[in-house]
């Protein structure tokens, strides 16, 4: 497999995921390899590889004789995702507090991420904001140096972003960057109890900000939903 093929399949992942987070691809919609091959002017194997990566992320689901569809996480599934995240991220933040106490933790990059989140929100780039806000948690986890915890968290992050794209709106204050600042502050306070309370409260607020009563569209015509700027990302 060539590096070009991997590169283009990763770009396909980014463009499709951004379309999902922007609600241009609705939950339940069936994706066609042939249609997207024509849309992106890429090989079918590259599109298929992108689909496979999105299936591994949990954003798409492949069922025999039914093709590939965008996942629709239920209220129960979403709450279980966040229940798992609370367990994992509580452990992560305890490690980070300990590392900070020992002078082994530089929070500069995390502070920059929060600033970028704020900028994206202010410029109303809500799909990118949602993804970056969720990815913030992976970036924080990677600082703990425990790959087992990081790999446990990673599969839950795209599913969290997907749930937000379905059940949250721009006014819902989902995954607040202000609360991210509080999380960083709690680590710097060297107070383990406060740090755990902060992450638990933040994740609870994420779920509370979601409106599971929203009527979701199950079908849509996805032809030409990818705008010129999205297609430009593939070139």
PAFI-292893 format. One record per residue (C-alpha): residue in three letters; x, y, z. Coordinates in steps of 0.2 Angstrom, whole numbers, plus 5000, padded with zeros to 4 digits. Example, Ala and Ser with C-alpha at 12.3 -4.5 7.8 and 13.67 -1.06 7.14 Angstrom:
2
ALA506249785039 SER506849955036 
***
This chain:
235
UNK500050005000 UNK500750174995 UNK500950325006 UNK499950424994 UNK498450294996 UNK498550315015 UNK498650505014 UNK497150515003 UNK496150395013 UNK496550495029 UNK495850645019 UNK494350555014 UNK494050515033 UNK494250695038 UNK493050765024 UNK491650635028 UNK491850655047 UNK491750845045 UNK490150825034 UNK489350715047 UNK489750835061 UNK489050975050 UNK487450875048 UNK487650865029 UNK487750675031 UNK486250625042 UNK486250475054 UNK485750315045 UNK486150365028 UNK486950235017 UNK488650285009 UNK489050224991 UNK490850184987 UNK490550214968 UNK489650384971 UNK491050444982 UNK492350384970 UNK491550494957 UNK491250644969 UNK493050644975 UNK493850574959 UNK494850444969 UNK495050264967 UNK493750144974 UNK495050064985 UNK495550224993 UNK493650264997 UNK493550085004 UNK495050115015 UNK494250275021 UNK492650185025 UNK493650055035 UNK494450185045 UNK492850265049 UNK492050095054 UNK493550065066 UNK493150245073 UNK491350185076 UNK490650325066 UNK490150215051 UNK489450035053 UNK489549905040 UNK488249765039 UNK488149625027 UNK487049655012 UNK486649825019 UNK488149925015 UNK488950055025 UNK487950185035 UNK488250335047 UNK487950275065 UNK486550335075 UNK487050325094 UNK485450305105 UNK485250405121 UNK485650245131 UNK487250215121 UNK487850395122 UNK487650385141 UNK488650225142 UNK490050305132 UNK490150445144 UNK490050325159 UNK491550245152 UNK492450405149 UNK492150465167 UNK493050305173 UNK494550315161 UNK494750505162 UNK494650515181 UNK496250395181 UNK497050505168 UNK496850665177 UNK497550585193 UNK499150535184 UNK499250715177 UNK499050795194 UNK500450685201 UNK501550725186 UNK501250905188 UNK501750895207 UNK503350815202 UNK503750945189 UNK503550825174 UNK502150905165 UNK502151055153 UNK500351115150 UNK500851245137 UNK500151145122 UNK498551115131 UNK498351295134 UNK498551335116 UNK497251205111 UNK495951295123 UNK496351455114 UNK496051375097 UNK494451305103 UNK493851475109 UNK494351545092 UNK493351415082 UNK491851445093 UNK491951635090 UNK492051615071 UNK490551495072 UNK491551345064 UNK490451225075 UNK490951065066 UNK492751095068 UNK492451165086 UNK491551005091 UNK492950895084 UNK494350995092 UNK493451005109 UNK493250815109 UNK495050785103 UNK495650905118 UNK495250755129 UNK496450635119 UNK497750775119 UNK497650785138 UNK497650595140 UNK499250585129 UNK500150685142 UNK499950555156 UNK501150435147 UNK500050285150 UNK499650215132 UNK498350085139 UNK497250225146 UNK497450325130 UNK496950185119 UNK495450145130 UNK494950325128 UNK495250355109 UNK493750245102 UNK492550345113 UNK493050515107 UNK492350515089 UNK490750435096 UNK490550575108 UNK490850705093 UNK489550605083 UNK488250615097 UNK488550795099 UNK488250825080 UNK486550745082 UNK485950795099 UNK486750965102 UNK486651135094 UNK487751285094 UNK486951355110 UNK487051205120 UNK488751235127 UNK489351055123 UNK491151015129 UNK491351195135 UNK493151265133 UNK492851365149 UNK492651205158 UNK494251135149 UNK495151285157 UNK494451235174 UNK495151055171 UNK496851125167 UNK496751245182 UNK496251095193 UNK497851005188 UNK498951155191 UNK498151165209 UNK498951005213 UNK497250955221 UNK496850775216 UNK495050775223 UNK494650945214 UNK495350875198 UNK494250725198 UNK492750825203 UNK493050945188 UNK493250805175 UNK491650715182 UNK490650875182 UNK491250925164 UNK490750755157 UNK489050755166 UNK488750935158 UNK489150865141 UNK487750735143 UNK486550865150 UNK486850985136 UNK486150855123 UNK484350855118 UNK483850675115 UNK482150725110 UNK482750805094 UNK482050715079 UNK483450645069 UNK483350625050 UNK483650455045 UNK483850475026 UNK484450605015 UNK485150624997 UNK487050644999 UNK487450684981 UNK488550844980 UNK488450874999 UNK490350894999 UNK490751074995 UNK492151144985 UNK493251185000 UNK492951005006 UNK493550934989 UNK495051044989 UNK495650965005 UNK495850804995 UNK497050884982 
***
